[in-house]
Amino acid sequence: MRTPALVAVAAVLFLTDGITAASSPSIALPGCTSKCGAMDIPYPFGTTPGCYRPGFMVTCNETYRPPKLFLDNGASPGPGPEVVDISLANSTVRVESWVSHFIVGNMSHVQLAMSRSSPFVLSAKANSLVIVGCGFRVVVDIVDGTGEPFLPDVVCNGIGCCQPSIPVGLLSFLINLSPLDGASRCLITPSLAPEPAFNASVHMVEQEWWTDGSNVYGLQQYFIDLPSYPDMSPFFVPAIAAWALGRFPCEEAAQRPDFGCRSKNSMCLNSTNGADGYVCQCSEGYHGNPYMTNGCQSGRGRLAAGIIFSIGVGSGIIILLLVLAVIFATKKVKDQKAKRMKEYFFKQNRGLLLQQLVDRDIAERMIFSLEELEKATNKFDGARILGGGGHGTVYKGILSDQHVVAIKKSKTAIKREIDEFINEVAILSQINHRNVVKLFGCCLETEVPLLVYEFISNGTLYAHLHTDGPQSLSWKDRLRIASEVASSLAYLHSAALISVIHRDVKTSNILLDDRLTAKVSDFGASRGIAIDQSGVTTAIQGTYGYLDPEYYYAGRLTEKSDVYSFGVMLVELLTRKKPTASMPSEGVSLVAHFMFLLNKDRLGEILDAQVSEEAGDEASEVAAMAAMCLRMKGEDRPTMRYVETKLHGLQSVENTTQGDPEMQEYRVKLRHTTFQRRSDDAADADKEGQSNSRRYSLEEAMLQSASLRR
């Protein structure tokens, strides 16, 4: 129990801090708004006339929850970019990049300054110019036409990025695109242009944000998806805008009546951030707002004032009690608001889930509370993170009954993530297979649902396969894992209530338990297809290197898309090479190089040494099966049920594939075929084989390039 003396001491300490804070100077002019939601609005910025310097008007839009702050664009009606941070010390604002648009045609004019009269310009020091697209060469010219191009030759082939440096002080420039010979081109759909044209987007991006690989992937994925979903929510790309006052150096500005450094403890510095003019800073030992009278103050003066006013212990006790009462009331209000939000999200997510579930009782049996999952993960402690990917972060959780589970939580709250999580619940709730990760339930009380899975303790197949040492998984384990994955995919395609296409089959989505039993996971991108449908046209999703080229270019998703990805996985098991990287000497994808060597009867050159030693003839059998799965036309590929049967046969005492006519015939054909489709082209290729060269049709080259990471 607290004594009156302890309460008095607490009051004195509280008053010291309180008076110190109270003596701090205001960041805005008297009578002016200093807050927009959680955002501070320091002078020279302001929302109403008389509260800001010319060019520094901002708008607080309170229709958002919480309210959002926007710059005045200084040109056309309407708000400019959203402001997420203002730094007086650095003379910068962090904004949503206003250089963010699609290039339609071969040229685009990029404006770095908001307008000629605006004090803001995108910082060349803090930002990077990023051009996202594929199949073109980029030349960036200074607009005045008198200088040489500052980006003479940058290539974007495939879904890639160009990142040139930007001269300080540059206000605008032209971007010219020209076709890249022999490369695939990303063309916008007819709905976006009357005739085929280049499809690229230009972004001025904060360098620190751009160095995060997940942000790079998100921007590329947004670029891919936007032509198919033109009504998608804008992808937030931050940029740093620099600013200065007056357009005069300090010597001239100090003689003018509108000189901005108002505090007597401030100093003027000529701008070096690309904007014309000067900036103000508090002198050493002072801090605050140099643009306001008495805005820069010494910390020692505020501390002395706090000590003087904190002597009144009795007053301190009263104030302390009042503050405690306010804290209690605020906490109660926050708790009530959090409760209402949980109820809202539960109703919304439950409704979305019920729309997709065949058995509505499942939704009631699989519900976990947010409180239970927070307790299980120690409030989602970073030490509990097991891993993550494009669809969220996975935490290790221990439920109240001591059952260990894996809990997946989305990184972002966007409609696409919500749809993918709901989709995963709907699909996994109808699947029961020993080689598919089991879904125990979900929590619907958050904006994006949380998923609760069985805990698989031994990591991913990718991690076991790609180790630094010479030895990896034994061939016996690799063959068994491949057979188990084939069994699960065959079940998904033909034995579940609906045909399920996984759409992201890869080694990093195959989990292994303590016995190295395979468990297929991550169904966020999966699609269910009615039994009477052969496929569905949809936006491209998947992982480069594993992606079916036919699906990539035609947008037609079928069960054979999973078959192709499984074939890539078989190549990965045989070679221990990563499909997402090109071969360093040949510059082609792993799949293309594998097929070339297999056709030339030189399989041993690419096999993992451990496979060559342990597999014997089984390696060529699995290689032939992989080649069948990797056929360019989906209709020519085998079904997963067929693949499952053949892989099971390889594991038996008597190798049943030895006498299989189709496998025997296919191994013979491999020695006499190329990637070309027409017989006359194949004959030409055989003639040219003497000069150690191989011909690829343009179509096949484009399809093979689709399996490379861009």
N, C-alpha and C positions, 0 to 999 in steps of 0.2 A: 504493500500500500504506500502511495506517495505521501510524504510529509509536506506541510506548508512551505518549508524551506526549499525543498526540491522544486516545488511548483514555482516558487518565486524566482529561483535561479533559471529555470526553464523559460520563465516569462522574460527575464532580463536578456537572455541569449536570443530569444525570439524577437524581442523589440529591437535588439542591435541589428539583426538581419533585416527586420522590417523597415526601420528608419533608414538604414543604408540604401535599401531598394527604393524607398520613397524619395530620397534625396537625389536619385539618379535623374538626369535630365530627360525630358520627353524627346522621343525620336521624331515627332511631327509638330507642325506649327499649332499654336493654341486654337482650339475649336475645330481641328481637322481630324479626320479619321486616321487612326494609326494601326488598325488591324483589319484583315480580311480573312475570316476564319482563323486559322493558325498562323497566317502570314503577317509579318510586320511590314508596315508601309512607312519607311523613313523618308523625311524630306531630303533631297529635292523632289521625291515622288509624292503624288497625292491624287485624290479622286475627284476633287471639286475645285473650281476656279479660286485662285488665291491660296491654294494649299500646295501648289507644285510650281516648279520652274518651267518655262516653255519647253515642250518636247518630252516632259517627264510625267505626263498624265497616265494614270492607270485606272482600270475599271474593275470594281468588285462585283461579280455576278453572284447574287445570293440565291439564284434558282438552283444552284448546285448544293449538294449536301456532302461535305462542308462547302462553304462558298469558295469560289476560285477567282484568282487575280489575273487580269489580262493587260498587256501593254496597248496603248493607243498606237494604231499602225501608222498614223501620220499621213496617210494617202487616201485610201478609199473608206467609205462608211463601214462601220462594224469594228469589233475588237481585233487586236493583233494577236500575237502568240501568247499562250498561257505562261505566267510567271510562277516558278516554284521556289525561287530563292533570290534575295537581293543582298549583295555584299558591298557596303560602303568602303571597306578597307581595300578591296580589289577593284572597285569601280566596275563591277560586272553584275549581270543578272542571268540566272539560269532559266531558260525558257524552252518551250516546245519549239523545235526548229521550224522557222518559216520557210526555209529552203527544203521543201519536201514535196516533190511532185513527180509525175510520170512524164517521160519524154515520148511524144508521139510524133513520128517522123524522124528526121536525121539531125535536127538541131534544136537546141533550147538555150534561152537567155536566162542566166542565173544572177539574181540580184542579192548581194550580201548586205547592203544597207536597206533599212526599211523604206526610206525615202530620202530625197536630197536634204530635206529640212530636219530629218530625225537625227538626234545625237547618238543613236545606237548603230553599231556595226558588229557583225559576227566576228569574234576574236580569232585571228589566225594562229595565235599561240595556244589557245585552249581547245580548239576544234580540229577536226579532220574532215576533209571533203571526201565523201564516200559515194560512189556511183555503183548501183547494184543492177546487174543484168547479165546477158550472155550473148555470145556470138558476134561481138563487134570490137572495133578498135576505137579508142577515145582520143580526141585531140581537144585540149582546152585552150582557147585564145583569149587574151585580154581584149576588152570590148573596144578600146580606142583604135585598134587596128594598126598601131605603129610599132608595137613590140612583137617579139617572137613568142610562139606558144610556150607557156611555162610547163606544160605536160605534153612533150612531143610525141610519145608513142606508148600508150598503155593498152593492154589487151584484156578483154573480159570474154573468156570462152567457157560456156556453161554458166550455171548459176553462181556467179562470182562477184568480186568486188574490186574496184580500183580506188586507191587511197593516195592521191597526190598531196604534196605540201602546198601551202597557200601563201603568196607574198603578203607581208604586212601592209595594210593600207589599201588593198584591192577592194573596190566596191562592187564590181560586177564583172562577168565574163561570159563567153559563149562556149557551149559544149557541142562539138561536132562528132557524130557517129558515122563510121564507115564499116561495111561488111568485112568480116574476117574470113579469108578463103579457107574452105575445107572444114569450117566449124559449124556446129548446130546453132540455129538462131532462135531466140525466144520471140515469138510473134504475138502481138496482142490479138484478141478475138475480134471478129467482125463487128461485134456490138460496141467496141471501143474505137474503131476507126473504119473508114469506108474501104480501105484496102490494106494488105499486110504492111506493117511498119515495125520499126524497132520498138522494143518494150524495155524501158529502163527507168530507174528512179534515182533522183539526186537528193542527197541528204548532207547537211552540215551537222556533224555529230560531235558531242563532247568527247574528247580523247579518252578520259578516264572511263566513261560509260562504254565506249567502243572496245576497250581492251578486254571487257568481259565477254568470253566466248558465247555464253548463253544469249546475250543481247544480239550478237552477230547472227546467230542461228535464227533467232526470232525475227529479225529484220529480213533475212533471206526468205524465210517461210512466208512472211506477210507478202513479200513481193510475188511469190509463186501463187498464193491463194487469191490475191486481189482480183485478177482477171475473171476468175470463176465466181467470186463473191464480191461484186463491186459495192455492195452496201455494208461491207464489214466496217466495224468500228476502227477509227484511225489508230495506227500504231504510234505510241508515244516515243519520239526521238528527241532527247535533250540536246541543247546547244548552249554555249556561253556567249552572250552578247556583251560587248564592252561599250562604255559610254564616257563622254567627257563633256565639259561645259564650255560655252562661249565661242569656240572655234578660234580663240586667240591664245598665244603663249602667256605665261604668267606675268611677264614684264608689262605687257600691254593690258592684260585683263585687270591687273591690280589698280589701274588708273580709271577704270570704268565704274559707273555707279551701280551696275548690276553684278559686281564681283561676288563670286559665290562662296569664298572661304570666309564665313561670318564669325566664327569663334576666334577670340584673341589668342587661344592656345592651339591654333591650327597653322598649317603651312601649305603653300601652293606647289604643285608638281606638274610639269609639262607632260601631257599624255604620251605614252609609248605603246598603247595597246591597239593602235590603228585608227582610233577615232580622233578627229581634229579637236584641239582645245587643251584644257587643263583639268586636273582633278585636285581634290583637297584631302588632307590627312591630318589627324590630331598629332601634335608634337609629341616627342618622346616623353613617356611618363604620364601621358593623358590618354583618355579614350572617350568615345562617344560619337556625336554627330558633328563633324567640322563645318557643315553647311548651315548650322543654326547658331544664333547668338548664345554664348555660354554653353555650347553643345559639347565641348571637350572639357572634362573635369578630371582632377587628380583623385586617385583612389583613397589617399590618406585623408583628404578633407571629408569625404563621405563617411569614413570610419569614425572620425572624431565626432561628427554630428550624430551618428548612431549611438555612440557611447553616452553622449550628453542626454539624449532623449530617453535612453533605456534605464535611467536611474529610477524612474517611478515604478517601483516594484508592484505596488497595488494596481496601478493602471495596467501593468503588464499581465497580471493574473486575469483581469477582466477580458483583456484583448485575447489572451490565450484561450480562455473558455469560449469566446465568440468564434475564434478561428476553428477550434475543435468542433463546435456546433456546425459551422459551415462545411467543414471537411466531411462530417458525418452525413449531412444532408446531401452534399454533392455525390458522395459515394452511393447513397441510396438511389439518387436519381440515375446515376450511371448504371447501377445494377438493374434498375427497372428498364432502362433503355436497352441494355444488353439482353435482358429476358425477352423484351418485345422483338428484338432483331432475331433472336434464336427461333422464336415462334414463327416469325415471318419467313425465314429461310426454310424452316421445316415444312411449312405448308407449301411453299413454292417448289422445293425440291421433291417433296413427296408427290406432288401433282405431276411433275415431269416424269418421275419414276413409274408411277401408275400407268401413264400413257404407253409405256414400252413393255411393261411386264405382262406376261400371259396369265400367271397366277398372282392375283393381287394380294393373297395372304402372305406371300413372300416378303412384301414390304413391311409388314407388321412384325415378322419373326426375326428380321435381320437388323433391327434398329439399335444403335448404340448412342448413348448420350455424350455430348461434348465434355461434360464434367468427367465422365468415366475415362475417356481417351486422354484428356489432359493429365489426369492422375496416372494413367498407365505409362505415359511418356515423360513424366516430370515436366509438364507444360511444354512439351515439344523441345526439350533440351537438345542443343547441338551435339552433345556427346552421345545421343541416342540415334543419330543419323546412320542408316545402313548404306544409303546410296541414293541415286536419283537419276532422272533423265528428262526428256522433253515434256513429260506429262506430270511431273511432280517430284517431291522428296519423300523417301521412305524412312520411317522411324521404327525402331524396335520398341515394342510395348509389352508391359506385363500387366495383365488384367487382375482384377480383385481375386479371382480364383486361381491365381498364379500361372495361368495359361499364357504362354509367350506367343505374341502375334506380330505381324508387320503392318504398319499403318501408313497409307499413302496420303500425302497432303499436297494440294496444288500450290505452285509458287505464285501464281497470278490469279486474279479474279476477273476473267473475261468469259463471255458467253460460250466461246468455243471450248474452254476447259470444263465448264459446267456440263455441256453436252457430252463431252468425252467421258467424264466420270460417270454420268448417268448411264451412258451407253455401256460402259464396262460393267456396272452393276447388273443391268438388264441382261447382258450376255452371260456373265459368269454365274448368275443365279440359276441359269437353266442348264449348266454344264456340270457333269460329274464324271471325271476321268482321272485315273491315278497319275497321269503325266501332265495334268493341267493344274496350276496353282489354285487352291480352294479359297473361295471368298466366304468369309464368315458373316460379314455384314457391312453396314455403313452408318455414318453419322450425317444426318441431314440438317443439323442446326447451324451450319456455317454456310457462307455464300457459295463456296464450292464444296460438295460433299467429301467426307473423309472415308476412305475404304480400308477395311480390316481384313487381312489375308492370313492364311497359315504362314508361320515363320519358317523360311528355308534357310538353313544355317551355313551352307557351304559355298556361298557366292555364286557367280555366273560362270557359264561355260567359257565365255570370252576370257575371264580372268585366269581360269585353269589352263586354257589353251595357249595364251600368249604370255608365257613366263620368260624370264631372262635366261634361264638355264637351257642346256641342250635337250633335256628330257621334259616331256609334258605328260599329258594323259596317255595311258597305254592304248595301243590300237584296239584291243579288246573292249576297253571302256568307250573309246570313240565310236566304234561300230554299234555298241549297245545303245549309247545315247542317241545316235542318229536314228536307230530303229524306234526308240521310245518317242522321239519327237515326231517321226513319221506316223506313228500310231495315233498320237494326239491330234495331228492335223487331219488324218483320215477320219477320225471321229467327228471333228468339228465340221468337216465338209459334208459328211453323209449320214452320221448317226445321231446328231443332236436334233432337238425339236425343229430348229431351223438351220439352214446351211450357214455356217459362220466362217467368214474369211478373216484371218488374223491381220493381214496387211502390213505387219512389221516383224516378220520372222527373221531373227538374227541371233548370233551367239550371246550377245549381251542381254537378250530377253529369255534365255534358257537358264533357269536356276537349278542348282544341284544340291541335293540333301547330303547327309552324312554318308550315305551309301552310294553317292554319285548317281542317284536316280534323277532323271531329267524332269523338270516342271516348267511348262510353257507359261510365261507371264506377260503382263502389260497388254491388256486388251482395249486400251483407250482409243486406238485408231481402227478397231475391228468393225466389220459390217455384217449384219445379218441379212440373208437373202432368202426369200421364199423358195420352197422346193421346186416350184414350177418355173423359176427364173434361172437363166444361165449366167447372168451377170448384172451389173449395174454401172451406169456412168456417174462418176463422182470426181471430186477434186483429188489431186495427187497427194498422197501421204505415204510415208515410209522413210527408209534410210538409204542414202546414196551408196552404191556398191551392192546392195541387196535388191534394189528396186527393179521390178519387171519392166524391160524396155517397152514392150507392147503397151502395158498399162500407162507408162510414163508419157508416151506420145499420143495415144488414142484416148486415154482417160477411162477406158473400159476395164472395170475391176471384175475378175472372175476367180474361181478356185485355182486356176492355173497360175495366177499371180503368186500365190503362196508356194506353188510347186517350183517356180523359178527361184524364189528366195531360198527355198530349201536346197535347191541345187547349188546355189552359191555357198550355203553353209557346208555342204559336203566337200566342196573344193577347199574351203577353209580348214576342215578337219584333215584333209589329205595333205595339204601344203603347209599348214600353220602360218599362213600369210594373211594379212588383213585385207579384206575386199575393198575397204574405203580408201586405200592408197594405191596409186599407180605403180607399175613395176619400174624401178629406177633406171634400168638400162634401156628398156623398150619404150617407155612412155605410154603404155596402154594399160587397161584395167587388168586385174588379176584374172577375171573370167576370160577375157580375150586371149591373154597369154596362155592360160591353161588349155583352152580349146585348140590353139595353134600347135602347142607341143603334143597334145593328144592326137590330133590329125596327122602329125608327122611321125607318130609312133615313138615319141621321145618323152614319154610321161615321166621317166625316172629323173629327168633334169629338174623337175619342179616339186617332186614329192618330198615331204619332210623325211629327214634321214631316219628318224625313229619308225616312221611308217614303212619305209623301204626295208628296214631290218625285221619288223614284226609282222607285217601284213601278208607278205608273199603275194600269191595270185589274187587275194581278196582286194588288193589295192586297185588292180585294173578293173575288177568287177564293179567296185564302187565308183571309180572314175567314169566308167561307161554309163552307170546309172545317173551320175551327175550331168553328163553330157545330154542325156535324154531329157532331164529336167530343164536344161538351159537352152533347149531349142527355141528359136526366135518366135515362131508362131505358137500361141498358147494351145491351139487345137492339136498340135503335134506332140505336146508333152504328155507324159503318162499321168494318171490320177494318183493321189496320195495313197489310195488303197492298194494300187499296184506296187508303188514304191515300198510301202510297208511290208507287203508279202515278200518281195525280193530281198529286203534287208533282213527280215526274220529268217529267210532261207540261208543267207550267208552265215548266220550264227549257229545253224544246226550242224550236226556231225557230218551229214552228207550234204554237200554244197549243191542245193537244188538249182541254182542259176547256171551251173555248168552245162546243163542240157536244155536250157531255155532257148527256144529258137529265136525269139525276138532279140534277146541280149546278144546271142552269137552273131546274128545278122547285123546288129547295130555296130558291134566291134569291128566287123569286116568293113562296113560302110565308112567308119571313121578314118580308115586309112586311105580312102579314095574321095573324100569330100572336102570342100572348103566352106567358107561362110557365104559364098555366092549362091543365089537362088536358081539361076538359069543354067541349064546343062552346057550351053555353048560357052558361058563365062567360066564354068568349072574346067572345061577343056583348055581354055586359054591359060588358066591359072597353073595347070599341070605343066604346060610348056614353059612357063616362066619360072617354075620351081628350080630349074638348073642354075639360075642366077641368084638363088637364095632370096627371092622376093615373092610376096604374096599379094594378091589383089583383093580388095574389099569393095563391095558396092557402096555407094554413098549412103544408102538406107541402112546397111548393116553397120557401117562405121558410126553413124549417128546413134544407132541402138546400143552399140557397145560403149560409146562415150557416156551414155546415160548412167552407167554403173560407177562412174568416177565421182568422188566428192568434189563439189564446186567451191 
